Amino acid sequence: MNSTNARLMTGNEACAEAALSAGMRFFAGYPITPSSEIAEILAQRLPREGGVFIQMEDELASMAAIIGASLTGTKSMTATSGPGFSLMQENIGYACMTEVPCVVVNVQRGGPSTGLPTLPSQGDVMQARWGTHGDHPAITVAPATVRETFDWTIQAFNFSEQYRVPVIVLLDEIVAHVNEKIVFPKPEEIEIVDRQRTNVPPEKFVPYEVTDSAIPLFADFGSGYRYHVTGLSHDETGFPTNDPKKIDALYRRLNDKIEQNRERIIRYKTVMLDDAQMCVVAYGSSARSAHRAVRQARAMGIKAGMLQLQVLWPFPDDVLSALAQNVETFIVPEMNLGQVAHEVACATRRKPTQINRIDGGLITPEEIVEQIRSVSV
C-alpha cells in the first residue's frame, strides 16, 4: 500500500490490521472496553480471510481457545483489558509452560477491579511480567503511536513464533482510540516469522527435544503427529516427571530461551541523549507527551533527552545502567504509581523523579516540562 492509500485510523484498528497482516487466522475473545473495536473489526474481517472468529463466554475460555488453535499451527490472538487480563493469567501460564505461541492484546484502563472502563491507565506493567505464578519468561511490547501499534503487533507475532511464548501487546486507551494517519508498508516490506517445524517422521518426533537452541521444533496437531501436552512439569517427551534434574532443566530452558536472546528482543528509541544531563524514560502514550516535553526543554536550553521503551519485558537494565554513567537525573512519567520507575531505580542505582497520574488523565507535556525545569535548577 502506497501513500495514496494512507488511512486515518485508531490504534485498535491498526492492531487488527496488523494481526491479519502477520497471518493471524484465529481470534477468540470477550468484548470489553476499551479493546472492543479489535474484536468488532476481526469479527467482520477474519471470515473473509479464511479465518475464524469466536466470541467466547469469558476471558478464561478465550485464552484456552487461542492455545488450542495455536496447537494446530494457526496463528492466534485475543484482546482484552484489565479485568479480562486478570482472568487470563492461569492459561497464560499454561501457554508459557507448554510453549504455545500466541498474542494477547491488553488495552489498559484504570483499575483495580472494574475501575475506569473508558479512561486510560498504565497499571498493568507488572502484571504483564509477573501476573502468573512460577518462574517463566515474558515478552511485552508497548507501542506509543498508531503506526507503532501496527509494527509492534506484527513483531509480537514474530516473537511468539520464534521463541514459542505468549507475547503481550500492552496498549492503553489513548493509543487505542487516538486517530492518526498511517501508511501501511507494502506486504513484501513486512518481515513475517513462522514457527520452526519438525521434519522428522512422526514415530521419531520428541516434542520438547532441543539441540542447538533452547527452542524445540513444533508439530501441528492434526498433521500426523501425536504427542502429549501438559501444564505439569514434564520431560522432553511431554509427559509429567518428578525427576529433579529434568524439572530443573525444563525451567532453566524456559527462561534461557529469552535471557539468551535479550539483545535480539529488547528495542527502544532515543531522543537527543548524546549530550543529555537528564533522561525522561517513557513508554506507551506517556512517551508521546515526553517526546514533546524534551523538545520544549531543549528550546529552553535544558539538556534533556528521552529513552522510549518499546519492549518493556525483558527490561533493558543494561541500557539504563550505561546511561547512568553520563546522565545525572532520570524522570519517569507513567499513568500508575511508579511501576517502571521501580525498575529504573534498580537499573541505575538511583531514585528517579516520578510523574504519576492515576485519575484517568493523560500526563501532559507541560507537566513533564515543569518537572524537568524543577530538577534542572
GUDOVEX-335049 format. One line per field, with one value per residue (C-alpha): residue number from 0; residue in one letter; x, y, z. Coordinates in pm, 1 decimal. Layout:
seq <- [NUM,...]
type <- [A,...]
c1 <- [X,...]
c2 <- [Y,...]
c3 <- [Z,...]
This chain:
seq <- [0,1,2,3,4,5,6,7,8,9,10,11,12,13,14,15,16,17,18,19,20,21,22,23,24,25,26,27,28,29,30,31,32,33,34,35,36,37,38,39,40,41,42,43,44,45,46,47,48,49,50,51,52,53,54,55,56,57,58,59,60,61,62,63,64,65,66,67,68,69,70,71,72,73,74,75,76,77,78,79,80,81,82,83,84,85,86,87,88,89,90,91,92,93,94,95,96,97,98,99,100,101,102,103,104,105,106,107,108,109,110,111,112,113,114,115,116,117,118,119,120,121,122,123,124,125,126,127,128,129,130,131,132,133,134,135,136,137,138,139,140,141,142,143,144,145,146,147,148,149,150,151,152,153,154,155,156,157,158,159,160,161,162,163,164,165,166,167,168,169,170,171,172,173,174,175,176,177,178,179,180,181,182,183,184,185,186,187,188,189,190,191,192,193,194,195,196,197,198,199,200,201,202,203,204,205,206,207,208,209,210,211,212,213,214,215,216,217,218,219,220,221,222,223,224,225,226,227,228,229,230,231,232,233,234,235,236,237,238,239,240,241,242,243,244,245,246,247,248,249,250,251,252,253,254,255,256,257,258,259,260,261,262,263,264,265,266,267,268,269,270,271,272,273,274,275,276,277,278,279,280,281,282,283,284,285,286,287,288,289,290,291,292,293,294,295,296,297,298,299,300,301,302,303,304,305,306,307,308,309,310,311,312,313,314,315,316,317,318,319,320,321,322,323,324,325,326,327,328,329,330,331,332,333,334,335,336,337,338,339,340,341,342,343,344,345,346,347,348,349,350,351,352,353,354,355,356,357,358,359,360,361,362,363,364,365,366,367,368,369,370,371,372,373,374,375,376]
type <- [M,N,S,T,N,A,R,L,M,T,G,N,E,A,C,A,E,A,A,L,S,A,G,M,R,F,F,A,G,Y,P,I,T,P,S,S,E,I,A,E,I,L,A,Q,R,L,P,R,E,G,G,V,F,I,Q,M,E,D,E,L,A,S,M,A,A,I,I,G,A,S,L,T,G,T,K,S,M,T,A,T,S,G,P,G,F,S,L,M,Q,E,N,I,G,Y,A,C,M,T,E,V,P,C,V,V,V,N,V,Q,R,G,G,P,S,T,G,L,P,T,L,P,S,Q,G,D,V,M,Q,A,R,W,G,T,H,G,D,H,P,A,I,T,V,A,P,A,T,V,R,E,T,F,D,W,T,I,Q,A,F,N,F,S,E,Q,Y,R,V,P,V,I,V,L,L,D,E,I,V,A,H,V,N,E,K,I,V,F,P,K,P,E,E,I,E,I,V,D,R,Q,R,T,N,V,P,P,E,K,F,V,P,Y,E,V,T,D,S,A,I,P,L,F,A,D,F,G,S,G,Y,R,Y,H,V,T,G,L,S,H,D,E,T,G,F,P,T,N,D,P,K,K,I,D,A,L,Y,R,R,L,N,D,K,I,E,Q,N,R,E,R,I,I,R,Y,K,T,V,M,L,D,D,A,Q,M,C,V,V,A,Y,G,S,S,A,R,S,A,H,R,A,V,R,Q,A,R,A,M,G,I,K,A,G,M,L,Q,L,Q,V,L,W,P,F,P,D,D,V,L,S,A,L,A,Q,N,V,E,T,F,I,V,P,E,M,N,L,G,Q,V,A,H,E,V,A,C,A,T,R,R,K,P,T,Q,I,N,R,I,D,G,G,L,I,T,P,E,E,I,V,E,Q,I,R,S,V,S,V]
c1 <- [0.0,147.7,96.5,-207.1,-377.2,-287.9,-560.3,-676.3,-728.3,-712.3,-465.4,-725.2,-789.4,-415.8,-380.0,-647.3,-499.0,-150.9,-268.8,-418.9,-100.4,102.0,-104.8,-335.3,-634.1,-797.9,-935.7,-1126.8,-1235.1,-1495.6,-1587.6,-1450.9,-1388.0,-1155.0,-1045.1,-1384.5,-1313.0,-1042.4,-1295.0,-1556.6,-1323.6,-1194.9,-1547.9,-1603.7,-1261.1,-1149.3,-1421.3,-1330.3,-966.0,-1047.1,-1005.9,-1220.7,-1368.1,-1532.5,-1691.2,-1636.3,-1831.0,-1546.6,-1177.1,-1069.8,-1226.0,-1087.0,-730.1,-785.9,-930.0,-633.0,-396.3,-590.7,-596.3,-223.7,-151.6,-299.5,-42.6,-275.3,-151.6,-392.1,-476.7,-710.9,-772.2,-892.6,-848.3,-750.3,-1030.2,-1016.3,-637.1,-656.5,-883.3,-643.6,-340.6,-379.0,-389.7,-111.3,99.1,-15.0,96.3,435.5,478.6,364.7,546.4,246.9,287.6,4.8,-54.4,-255.7,-350.3,-425.1,-571.5,-516.1,-778.2,-795.2,-816.3,-814.9,-1142.0,-1391.3,-1207.4,-1231.3,-1370.8,-1333.3,-1023.0,-652.1,-401.4,-62.2,-125.9,-74.3,301.1,398.2,105.6,229.6,554.2,453.3,79.8,112.7,273.1,611.1,930.9,877.2,991.7,789.7,791.0,581.7,574.6,430.6,350.4,308.2,150.9,-89.7,194.7,391.5,83.3,78.3,450.4,466.4,161.2,335.7,656.6,462.6,356.8,714.4,846.0,579.2,650.8,1028.3,1051.8,733.9,590.8,277.4,356.6,169.4,89.1,35.8,-169.7,-360.7,-691.3,-527.3,-315.2,-611.3,-851.6,-636.9,-679.9,-361.3,-255.7,-86.8,69.8,91.3,413.3,393.9,340.0,688.9,832.8,682.6,900.3,694.4,835.6,675.6,748.0,1012.2,850.2,998.3,1073.6,1139.9,894.8,607.4,734.4,1068.9,930.9,1015.2,806.8,1037.6,1372.4,1624.4,1958.9,2136.1,1888.6,1669.5,1358.7,1203.7,1066.8,689.9,447.5,91.7,-192.0,-376.5,-72.4,1.1,199.5,64.2,220.0,135.6,89.3,56.2,90.7,267.8,645.9,744.6,1043.4,1134.0,857.8,590.3,486.8,494.6,810.7,925.3,1291.9,1466.9,1728.5,1468.4,1250.0,1545.9,1648.0,1295.2,1253.6,1601.1,1546.7,1215.9,1399.0,1718.7,1544.0,1451.3,1752.1,1996.8,1820.9,1773.9,1975.9,1758.0,1434.7,1491.8,1409.8,1395.4,1419.0,1642.8,1579.1,1865.8,2051.9,2404.4,2475.7,2177.8,2219.0,1873.8,1674.7,1299.0,1216.5,871.8,653.6,308.8,100.9,319.7,605.3,403.1,398.4,758.7,881.6,725.3,838.9,1201.3,1197.1,1043.9,1310.5,1584.6,1435.3,1479.5,1845.4,1800.0,1994.5,1714.8,1679.5,1439.7,1453.3,1133.2,1086.4,922.4,984.0,906.9,990.9,1266.7,1356.9,1663.5,1864.2,2198.4,2086.0,1981.0,2289.0,2506.9,2306.3,2355.2,2727.9,2660.4,2308.3,2259.4,1881.5,1609.8,1244.2,973.0,621.9,364.7,-5.4,48.9,227.3,575.3,592.8,861.5,1021.5,1098.9,1282.6,1468.8,1582.1,1713.6,1897.2,2052.4,2110.2,1946.5,1595.3,1423.9,1190.1,837.8,541.5,235.3,-130.3,-394.5,-706.9,-773.1,-599.4,-303.7,26.1,71.7,391.6,353.8,363.3,684.2,843.5,762.9,937.7,1235.2,1273.4,1245.0,1522.0,1748.1,1773.9]
c2 <- [0.0,338.7,690.3,745.4,479.2,636.7,597.2,768.9,504.4,427.6,209.4,-63.1,-64.4,-78.0,-368.2,-567.4,-490.6,-584.9,-916.4,-1006.1,-899.1,-1119.0,-1420.2,-1442.0,-1653.8,-1734.5,-1489.3,-1574.8,-1306.0,-1146.9,-781.7,-539.4,-165.6,-18.2,-310.8,-394.4,-246.5,-506.6,-787.4,-594.9,-548.4,-904.9,-1044.4,-892.3,-940.3,-1286.3,-1484.9,-1302.4,-1403.2,-1768.6,-1732.5,-1798.6,-1554.4,-1683.6,-1476.0,-1688.6,-1692.3,-1527.4,-1447.0,-1778.0,-1962.7,-1710.8,-1775.4,-2150.7,-2131.0,-1948.9,-2200.1,-2484.5,-2312.9,-2242.3,-2608.3,-2682.4,-2445.7,-2146.1,-1804.3,-1695.6,-1386.9,-1247.1,-890.7,-768.6,-509.6,-524.0,-736.1,-983.7,-990.7,-1095.7,-1385.7,-1499.1,-1538.4,-1909.6,-2000.4,-1756.5,-1957.3,-2275.8,-2133.8,-2048.3,-2399.5,-2578.7,-2330.0,-2240.8,-1927.6,-1673.0,-1299.6,-1127.4,-761.9,-576.5,-230.0,-88.9,103.1,228.6,-25.5,-232.8,-422.4,-257.8,69.2,322.1,134.0,420.7,600.6,524.4,372.5,204.4,-0.3,-346.9,-326.5,-553.6,-785.5,-837.5,-969.3,-1131.0,-1196.1,-1573.4,-1784.8,-1951.3,-1864.2,-1814.1,-1584.7,-1288.9,-1061.8,-744.3,-465.3,-117.1,93.0,469.9,558.1,408.5,318.2,164.5,-37.1,-181.0,-257.8,-397.5,-617.9,-786.0,-807.7,-962.1,-1245.0,-1280.8,-1303.8,-1554.7,-1775.4,-1754.3,-1817.1,-2020.8,-1795.1,-1589.3,-1223.9,-931.8,-617.8,-354.7,-69.4,191.1,362.0,669.1,478.5,250.1,531.6,814.2,874.9,916.0,893.9,566.6,447.9,72.1,-88.4,-299.6,-670.2,-751.2,-499.1,-673.6,-932.8,-1234.8,-1509.8,-1853.5,-2115.4,-2372.4,-2708.0,-3053.6,-3260.6,-3591.2,-3879.7,-3881.7,-4200.2,-4030.9,-3696.1,-3588.4,-3275.1,-3095.2,-3215.0,-2937.6,-2941.4,-2622.5,-2379.7,-2377.0,-2375.8,-2710.1,-2765.5,-2763.9,-3019.9,-2915.6,-3107.6,-3288.3,-3325.6,-3687.1,-3617.1,-3737.4,-3610.9,-3518.4,-3159.3,-3079.8,-2792.2,-3025.6,-3030.6,-3256.9,-3407.3,-3391.4,-3641.3,-3406.7,-3645.5,-3544.2,-3607.3,-3578.3,-3613.8,-3313.9,-3286.7,-3285.9,-3036.2,-2804.2,-2836.7,-2753.6,-2437.1,-2311.7,-2371.7,-2182.3,-1880.6,-1924.5,-1904.6,-1544.0,-1442.4,-1568.4,-1357.1,-1035.1,-829.4,-952.4,-881.8,-553.5,-247.2,121.4,468.9,752.3,1124.1,1372.1,1161.1,1220.5,1514.4,1485.6,1561.2,1426.6,1145.8,1101.4,729.7,675.3,422.9,398.4,715.2,882.6,871.4,1095.3,1370.3,1303.6,1347.6,1692.5,1788.7,1704.2,1918.7,2207.2,2169.3,2180.3,2502.9,2642.4,2541.4,2242.0,1932.9,1679.3,1356.2,1067.2,688.8,537.6,178.2,-15.6,-352.3,-342.8,-705.0,-814.7,-485.4,-305.1,-294.1,-276.1,17.0,219.9,121.3,252.0,575.8,631.0,673.1,1006.5,1113.5,1287.7,1265.0,1026.2,1125.7,863.1,976.0,697.2,651.4,439.9,485.7,401.4,51.4,127.9,384.3,94.0,-88.4,227.9,271.3,-84.7,-49.9,291.9,261.4,598.7,715.4,867.6,1163.6,1030.7,1187.8,978.3,1009.7,755.6,966.9,860.8,1162.6,1176.2,1310.2,1630.0,1769.0,2070.0,1851.9,1688.6,2021.1,2159.6,1865.2,1894.7,2261.9,2194.0,1932.9,2133.9,2426.9]
c3 <- [0.0,-100.9,30.6,-190.9,18.0,351.3,607.6,921.6,1187.2,1556.3,1740.4,1782.7,1407.9,1336.8,1579.0,1397.6,1055.4,1173.9,1315.2,979.3,800.5,1037.9,935.3,1237.2,1139.9,1474.5,1728.6,2043.4,2284.7,2503.4,2437.0,2695.4,2685.6,2562.0,2340.6,2187.2,1843.6,1783.6,1821.1,1622.9,1325.8,1328.7,1352.3,1008.4,852.9,963.3,780.8,457.6,506.6,565.0,939.4,1243.5,1495.1,1811.9,2086.4,2394.7,2720.1,2912.5,2907.6,3060.4,2770.3,2521.2,2631.3,2629.3,2278.4,2126.3,2285.9,2126.8,1788.9,1804.1,1874.4,1531.3,1379.8,1341.3,1447.4,1721.0,1924.2,2185.9,2304.0,2640.4,2915.5,3282.9,3435.9,3148.6,3155.3,3520.0,3428.0,3155.7,3381.5,3455.7,3089.0,3001.3,3244.3,3071.5,2735.9,2888.0,3026.7,2711.1,2483.9,2270.5,2053.8,2086.0,2124.3,2397.1,2348.5,2672.0,2620.4,2967.9,3160.9,3518.0,3797.6,4009.3,3961.9,3723.8,3776.9,3494.5,3193.1,2944.8,3071.6,3025.6,3262.9,3255.3,3565.7,3416.6,3354.3,3641.7,3578.3,3223.0,3369.4,3697.3,3659.8,3657.8,3926.8,3894.4,3710.1,3339.7,3059.7,2937.0,2635.1,2646.3,2387.7,2443.3,2132.5,2162.0,1825.3,1574.3,1337.2,1622.8,1714.6,1363.8,1363.2,1715.3,1676.5,1384.5,1586.2,1874.6,1644.7,1522.5,1878.3,1977.9,1678.4,1710.3,2084.3,2137.8,2407.7,2463.4,2389.7,2544.9,2343.7,2612.2,2471.9,2669.0,2599.1,2446.2,2194.7,2124.1,2038.5,1901.5,1526.9,1324.4,963.2,881.5,557.8,559.0,442.1,129.5,200.1,73.1,321.3,623.0,792.1,891.6,1112.3,1133.6,1396.7,1311.7,1243.1,1267.2,959.7,1134.1,1085.2,1338.9,1503.6,1581.6,1698.8,2055.7,2129.0,2371.4,2247.3,2187.2,2009.5,1900.9,2058.5,2367.3,2147.9,2047.6,1698.1,1654.4,1513.1,1427.4,1584.9,1307.0,1082.0,1171.3,1487.7,1821.5,2142.5,2499.4,2620.1,2989.9,3231.5,3470.4,3487.2,3201.3,3026.4,2658.1,2573.6,2709.2,2986.2,3355.9,3553.8,3914.9,3826.0,3990.8,3715.6,3439.2,3624.4,3677.4,3313.0,3193.9,3399.4,3318.2,2947.8,2953.2,3092.1,2893.6,2557.1,2641.0,2850.0,2587.7,2325.4,2521.8,2274.0,1987.0,2173.7,2358.3,2146.7,2231.7,2080.4,2192.8,2152.5,2199.6,2452.8,2318.4,2548.7,2783.5,3151.8,3231.5,3071.8,3055.5,3047.1,2897.7,2717.4,2562.2,2545.7,2810.3,2559.0,2327.9,2589.0,2688.5,2331.8,2304.3,2653.4,2577.9,2264.7,2458.4,2726.0,2461.9,2328.8,2680.9,2680.6,2911.3,2807.3,2831.2,2636.3,2619.7,2625.8,2486.1,2593.3,2310.1,2473.4,2846.0,2921.0,2914.2,3080.1,2934.8,3257.8,3076.4,2861.8,3164.3,3359.9,3077.0,3055.4,3426.4,3364.6,3194.2,3286.5,3619.2,3657.5,3543.0,3516.5,3469.3,3370.0,3383.4,3449.7,3759.5,4091.1,3968.9,3823.0,3564.7,3795.4,4029.4,3750.7,3652.6,4013.0,4023.9,3691.5,3755.7,4132.6,4186.6,4263.8,3959.8,3972.9,3926.5,3749.9,3824.4,3728.8,3828.9,3776.6,3418.1,3268.8,3032.4,3161.3,2960.8,2807.6,3035.8,3347.6,3227.8,3130.4,3474.4,3637.4,3401.5,3493.0,3865.1,3868.5,3635.4,3874.2]
